[in-house]
Amino acid sequence: MHNALFEALGINAAYLPYAPEPENLDEAIKGFRALRFRGANVTIPYKTPVMELVDELSDISRFTGSVNTLYWKEGNVGGILCGTTTDPYGCIRNLEEFGVSPTNTTVALLGNGGAAKAIAYTLVEMGNQVTIVCRNLDKGLALADSLNKFFDGKAKEVQAVTFQDFYAVSPDINIIINATSVGMTPNVDESP
């Protein structure tokens, strides 16, 4: 997909897989720097350990404890190597493509795992009132508390409720986002 896009746009680039042994990640990043690669995607099991090997982290990566994209600050190849997380932007773009504006509204986020954490961060950053709906209220409250502390009063307060208590707050919700594993392969016909 990436290489086809490069070709269609006339970009002289190649998107290649590379999977170093986890204990050699630091050497792989040194190679990335030495070969002056333009950027990279990072996946499991490297998303957390790569954080220690970049020069600068985005706020979302500091919050989530995860990096999935490496890039050079201001496009200056060989300069400051940055790490960020782009995970939530597909969700946001999907909403916008369907004419839903996920800005300054009320959102129920179903789930509190890794994907939910990144999506919640972005929703709060976009000025939304976010309610985390989860099975384990302690985990949901911990995520809400960490978001509230991270944004330190600069955003609307995040709350958490169980699925059983969701009905009490649901009349005030404008958008519901499923960030649980329900509906994923092999159970694609299930919904929360």
C-alpha positions as CSV (number, residue, x, y, z in Angstrom):
1,M,0.0,0.0,0.0
2,H,2.7,2.5,1.0
3,N,4.9,1.7,-2.0
4,A,2.0,1.9,-4.4
5,L,1.3,5.4,-3.0
6,F,4.9,6.5,-3.3
7,E,4.9,5.3,-6.9
8,A,1.6,7.0,-7.7
9,L,2.8,10.3,-6.3
10,G,6.3,10.0,-7.9
11,I,8.1,9.9,-4.6
12,N,11.5,8.2,-4.6
13,A,11.0,6.1,-1.5
14,A,10.4,2.5,-0.4
15,Y,8.5,1.2,2.6
16,L,10.3,-1.9,3.9
17,P,9.7,-4.3,6.8
18,Y,12.5,-4.7,9.3
19,A,12.2,-6.7,12.6
20,P,15.4,-6.5,14.7
21,E,15.7,-8.8,17.7
22,P,14.3,-6.8,20.7
23,E,17.8,-6.8,22.4
24,N,19.2,-5.2,19.2
25,L,16.7,-2.3,19.0
26,D,19.3,0.3,20.0
27,E,21.6,-0.9,17.2
28,A,18.6,-0.7,14.7
29,I,18.0,2.9,15.7
30,K,21.7,3.7,15.3
31,G,21.4,2.2,11.8
32,F,18.3,4.2,11.1
33,R,20.2,7.4,12.0
34,A,23.4,6.4,10.1
35,L,21.5,5.5,7.0
36,R,19.4,8.7,7.3
37,F,16.1,7.0,6.8
38,R,13.3,9.5,6.4
39,G,10.9,7.9,8.9
40,A,9.6,4.6,10.2
41,N,6.6,2.9,11.7
42,V,7.1,1.1,15.0
43,T,5.0,-1.9,16.2
44,I,4.9,-4.3,19.1
45,P,7.2,-5.2,20.8
46,Y,9.1,-2.0,20.1
47,K,6.6,0.7,20.9
48,T,7.7,1.3,24.5
49,P,11.4,0.6,24.4
50,V,12.0,2.8,21.4
51,M,10.9,5.8,23.5
52,E,14.3,5.8,25.2
53,L,16.1,5.9,21.9
54,V,14.7,9.0,20.4
55,D,15.7,12.6,21.0
56,E,12.2,14.0,21.5
57,L,8.7,12.6,22.3
58,S,5.3,14.0,21.5
59,D,2.9,14.7,24.4
60,I,0.7,11.9,23.3
61,S,3.6,9.4,23.3
62,R,4.6,10.6,26.8
63,F,1.1,10.1,28.0
64,T,0.4,6.7,26.3
65,G,3.9,5.4,26.9
66,S,4.0,4.3,23.2
67,V,5.6,5.4,19.9
68,N,4.5,4.1,16.5
69,T,6.1,6.6,14.2
70,L,9.6,8.0,14.0
71,Y,10.4,11.2,12.1
72,W,12.9,14.0,11.9
73,K,12.0,17.3,13.5
74,E,11.2,19.9,10.8
75,G,12.1,17.3,8.1
76,N,15.8,17.8,8.9
77,V,17.1,14.3,8.2
78,G,19.9,13.5,10.6
79,G,18.8,16.2,13.1
80,I,16.5,15.6,16.0
81,L,14.8,12.2,15.9
82,C,11.2,12.4,17.2
83,G,8.7,9.7,18.3
84,T,5.0,10.0,18.3
85,T,1.8,8.0,18.2
86,T,-0.6,8.3,15.3
87,D,-3.0,5.6,16.4
88,P,-6.0,7.7,17.2
89,Y,-6.0,9.7,14.0
90,G,-7.6,6.9,11.9
91,C,-10.5,7.0,14.3
92,I,-10.9,10.7,14.2
93,R,-10.6,10.8,10.3
94,N,-13.2,8.1,10.1
95,L,-15.7,10.1,12.1
96,E,-15.0,13.2,10.0
97,E,-15.5,11.2,6.8
98,F,-19.0,10.4,8.0
99,G,-19.7,14.0,8.7
100,V,-19.3,13.7,12.5
101,S,-17.2,16.5,14.1
102,P,-15.4,15.1,17.1
103,T,-14.6,18.5,18.5
104,N,-16.2,20.3,21.6
105,T,-18.9,17.7,22.1
106,T,-19.7,14.8,24.5
107,V,-18.1,11.5,23.7
108,A,-18.5,8.0,25.3
109,L,-15.4,6.0,24.8
110,L,-16.1,2.3,25.3
111,G,-13.0,0.6,26.6
112,N,-9.9,1.6,28.5
113,G,-7.1,-0.4,26.8
114,G,-4.1,0.9,24.8
115,A,-6.2,2.1,21.8
116,A,-8.7,3.7,24.1
117,K,-5.9,5.5,26.0
118,A,-4.6,7.2,22.8
119,I,-8.1,8.0,21.5
120,A,-9.1,9.4,24.8
121,Y,-6.0,11.7,24.9
122,T,-6.8,13.0,21.4
123,L,-10.5,13.5,22.2
124,V,-9.7,15.5,25.3
125,E,-7.1,17.5,23.4
126,M,-9.8,18.4,20.9
127,G,-12.0,19.9,23.6
128,N,-14.4,17.1,24.1
129,Q,-16.1,16.0,27.3
130,V,-15.1,12.4,27.5
131,T,-16.8,9.6,29.5
132,I,-14.8,6.3,29.6
133,V,-17.2,3.4,29.7
134,C,-15.6,0.2,31.0
135,R,-16.0,-3.2,32.7
136,N,-13.3,-2.5,35.3
137,L,-14.2,0.8,37.0
138,D,-10.9,1.1,38.8
139,K,-9.0,1.0,35.5
140,G,-11.4,3.4,33.9
141,L,-11.0,5.8,36.9
142,A,-7.2,5.5,36.7
143,L,-7.3,6.5,33.0
144,A,-9.6,9.4,33.7
145,D,-7.5,10.5,36.6
146,S,-4.3,10.3,34.5
147,L,-5.9,12.4,31.7
148,N,-7.2,15.0,34.2
149,K,-3.7,15.3,35.7
150,F,-1.9,15.3,32.4
151,F,-4.1,18.2,31.1
152,D,-3.9,19.9,34.5
153,G,-7.2,21.8,34.3
154,K,-6.6,22.9,30.7
155,A,-9.4,20.5,29.4
156,K,-12.8,19.4,30.3
157,E,-12.8,16.8,33.1
158,V,-12.9,13.2,32.1
159,Q,-15.1,10.8,33.9
160,A,-15.5,7.0,34.0
161,V,-18.5,4.8,34.4
162,T,-19.2,1.1,34.1
163,F,-21.3,-0.3,31.2
164,Q,-24.2,-0.8,33.7
165,D,-24.1,2.9,34.7
166,F,-23.7,4.1,31.2
167,Y,-27.4,4.4,30.7
168,A,-27.6,7.2,33.3
169,V,-25.2,9.4,31.4
170,S,-26.1,8.3,27.8
171,P,-28.7,11.0,27.1
172,D,-26.0,13.6,27.3
173,I,-23.7,11.7,24.8
174,N,-23.4,12.8,21.2
175,I,-20.8,10.3,19.9
176,I,-20.0,6.7,21.0
177,I,-16.7,5.2,20.0
178,N,-16.0,1.5,20.5
179,A,-12.4,1.0,21.5
180,T,-13.0,-2.5,22.9
181,S,-12.0,-5.8,21.2
182,V,-15.7,-6.6,20.7
183,G,-16.4,-6.9,17.0
184,M,-12.8,-7.7,16.1
185,T,-11.8,-10.9,14.2
186,P,-13.0,-13.6,14.6
187,N,-16.2,-12.2,16.2
188,V,-16.9,-9.5,13.6
189,D,-20.7,-9.7,14.0
190,E,-20.6,-8.8,17.7
191,S,-21.1,-5.3,19.1
192,P,-21.0,-3.8,22.5
